[in-house]
Amino acid sequence: MTGTPNTAPSPTETTDRHATWMRRALALAARGRGTTHPNPMVGCVLVHGSTVVGEGWHEHAGGPHAEAVALAAAGDRARGATAYVTLEPCAHFGRTPPCADALVAAGVARVVVASPDPDARVRGAGLARLRAGGVAVDEGVLQHDADALNAAYLVHRREGRPWVRYKTAMTLDGKIATRTGRSRWITGPAARALVHGWRHRADAVAVGVSTLLQDDPALTTRLEGPDGPGRTPRKVVFDGVARTPVTASAFEPGPDGAPARVTIVVGPDAPAARASALEARGAHVLRVAARQGRPDVGEALRALAADGVVELLLEGGGTLAWSFLEAGAVDRIAWFVAPKLIGGRGASPLAGLGVATLDEAYALAAWSVERLGDDLLIEGDLVRPAPVEER
């Protein structure tokens, strides 16, 4: 008797197929970059056999989730299909119904998930609902890629603070300004255009008061082309004793015409009259405890995170940047180097006390070097030094 050929896919074939469709879901998710905050970027692909029957991504906060978009596109063809989702489907009622319930109701046979959702309202509950509804679940497919895509969201949910990119620009001799304090422009147009793209995607951009007093930056987003002028994020000024002038350019509307949103982080000794004047100008004054004579960065970031800031772009100066490092609150470094020499005793990208030994030095992981016009960009994830007792 001739046996029936074994047509079931091998584990390798299954893994490859899952990875192929998850890459498509991740590409869809990335289309929501800059528009979904405070929500994550999520993509979903519904596959029946080898045919895509529906797909979608989360386009903006308050809009339908990726799973809902894909299910609507698939209609009855969703029954028996496999759903590839870049983040664990939600299990709670927010501005939209639970996606896990929608997948069960649609008769989806299997859900392949890249990353678990650390949000306290989900955190395994979405996967549990799927399994309870008879849906097979596979986890962890291309999780590293999915986690990288939603790094800001994951840090916000896990640590209760924004994900922080520290961007700085220096000359070859390590200066961020001339001896007269001028820093415009160390880098060229290509580097500045990239930074404006980061501002467009961020929820907030932060500087220290010394930078504001010296340069009077507008901190707006100015994108060229069809994507312009872009979304200007909230402007955050760390200003211990409320020295920010009410005439600062940061208070002016951005190129998109939207009113400026300004938060001034002050310490407990900030004069009430100055704080009141800033509030009258339209600023939100956030008063936090002092740490080494300056506003406590950790407390400020927790307050900003609670107010919806998921991704923050830190633009200076050197003293504030070191305070962020000491607080364990820098996740990515973007370090521009311009082929210029200005000499003197100008400011450096990092101030503070610095480390005592090279064992305490910060390092970069998964770093890259890119040329932008005449400038170099060195970028990577920050690796914090291990505590002394672990060395």
MODA-V926106 format. One record per backbone hydrogen bond with DSSP energy under -0.5 kcal/mol. CO is the residue of the C=O (numbers start at 1). NH is the residue of the N-H. If there is no record, write none. Layout:
co=CO nh=NH
co=CO nh=NH
This chain:
co=1 nh=3
co=5 nh=7
co=10 nh=14
co=11 nh=15
co=12 nh=16
co=13 nh=17
co=14 nh=18
co=15 nh=19
co=16 nh=20
co=17 nh=21
co=18 nh=22
co=19 nh=23
co=20 nh=24
co=21 nh=25
co=22 nh=26
co=23 nh=27
co=24 nh=28
co=25 nh=29
co=26 nh=30
co=28 nh=31
co=29 nh=32
co=30 nh=33
co=32 nh=35
co=32 nh=36
co=35 nh=61
co=36 nh=39
co=40 nh=42
co=42 nh=58
co=43 nh=86
co=44 nh=56
co=45 nh=47
co=45 nh=84
co=46 nh=53
co=46 nh=54
co=47 nh=49
co=47 nh=82
co=48 nh=50
co=48 nh=51
co=51 nh=48
co=51 nh=53
co=54 nh=46
co=56 nh=44
co=57 nh=59
co=60 nh=63
co=64 nh=59
co=65 nh=69
co=66 nh=70
co=67 nh=71
co=68 nh=72
co=69 nh=73
co=70 nh=74
co=71 nh=75
co=74 nh=77
co=75 nh=78
co=76 nh=79
co=78 nh=81
co=81 nh=109
co=81 nh=110
co=82 nh=47
co=82 nh=84
co=83 nh=85
co=83 nh=112
co=84 nh=45
co=85 nh=114
co=86 nh=115
co=90 nh=100
co=92 nh=94
co=96 nh=94
co=98 nh=102
co=99 nh=103
co=100 nh=104
co=101 nh=105
co=102 nh=106
co=103 nh=108
co=104 nh=107
co=107 nh=80
co=109 nh=136
co=110 nh=83
co=111 nh=113
co=111 nh=138
co=112 nh=85
co=113 nh=140
co=113 nh=141
co=115 nh=88
co=116 nh=118
co=117 nh=123
co=119 nh=122
co=119 nh=123
co=122 nh=125
co=124 nh=128
co=125 nh=129
co=126 nh=130
co=127 nh=131
co=128 nh=132
co=129 nh=133
co=130 nh=135
co=131 nh=134
co=136 nh=111
co=138 nh=113
co=140 nh=142
co=140 nh=143
co=142 nh=146
co=143 nh=147
co=144 nh=148
co=145 nh=149
co=146 nh=150
co=148 nh=151
co=150 nh=154
co=151 nh=155
co=152 nh=156
co=153 nh=157
co=154 nh=158
co=155 nh=159
co=155 nh=160
co=155 nh=161
co=156 nh=160
co=163 nh=312
co=164 nh=166
co=164 nh=331
co=164 nh=332
co=165 nh=167
co=165 nh=314
co=166 nh=334
co=168 nh=336
co=170 nh=338
co=171 nh=174
co=175 nh=171
co=178 nh=181
co=182 nh=178
co=183 nh=185
co=183 nh=186
co=188 nh=192
co=189 nh=193
co=190 nh=194
co=191 nh=195
co=192 nh=196
co=193 nh=197
co=194 nh=198
co=195 nh=199
co=196 nh=200
co=197 nh=201
co=198 nh=202
co=203 nh=234
co=204 nh=313
co=205 nh=236
co=206 nh=315
co=207 nh=238
co=208 nh=212
co=209 nh=213
co=210 nh=214
co=211 nh=215
co=211 nh=216
co=212 nh=216
co=220 nh=222
co=224 nh=227
co=225 nh=228
co=229 nh=223
co=230 nh=232
co=231 nh=233
co=234 nh=205
co=234 nh=236
co=235 nh=263
co=236 nh=207
co=236 nh=238
co=237 nh=239
co=237 nh=265
co=238 nh=209
co=239 nh=242
co=240 nh=267
co=245 nh=248
co=248 nh=251
co=249 nh=252
co=254 nh=257
co=258 nh=254
co=260 nh=262
co=261 nh=235
co=262 nh=284
co=263 nh=237
co=263 nh=265
co=264 nh=266
co=264 nh=286
co=265 nh=239
co=266 nh=288
co=267 nh=270
co=271 nh=275
co=272 nh=276
co=273 nh=277
co=274 nh=278
co=275 nh=279
co=276 nh=280
co=277 nh=281
co=278 nh=283
co=279 nh=282
co=283 nh=285
co=284 nh=264
co=284 nh=286
co=285 nh=287
co=286 nh=266
co=286 nh=288
co=289 nh=296
co=291 nh=294
co=294 nh=291
co=295 nh=297
co=296 nh=300
co=297 nh=301
co=298 nh=302
co=299 nh=303
co=300 nh=304
co=301 nh=305
co=302 nh=306
co=303 nh=307
co=304 nh=309
co=305 nh=308
co=308 nh=310
co=310 nh=163
co=311 nh=203
co=311 nh=204
co=312 nh=165
co=312 nh=314
co=313 nh=206
co=313 nh=315
co=314 nh=167
co=316 nh=208
co=317 nh=321
co=318 nh=322
co=318 nh=351
co=319 nh=323
co=320 nh=324
co=321 nh=325
co=322 nh=326
co=323 nh=327
co=324 nh=329
co=325 nh=328
co=331 nh=382
co=332 nh=166
co=333 nh=380
co=334 nh=168
co=334 nh=336
co=335 nh=378
co=336 nh=170
co=337 nh=376
co=338 nh=172
co=338 nh=340
co=340 nh=172
co=340 nh=173
co=343 nh=346
co=347 nh=176
co=357 nh=360
co=358 nh=361
co=363 nh=383
co=365 nh=381
co=368 nh=379
co=370 nh=372
co=370 nh=377
co=372 nh=375
co=375 nh=372
co=376 nh=337
co=376 nh=378
co=377 nh=370
co=377 nh=379
co=378 nh=335
co=379 nh=368
co=380 nh=333
co=381 nh=365
co=382 nh=384
co=383 nh=363
co=387 nh=390
co=388 nh=391
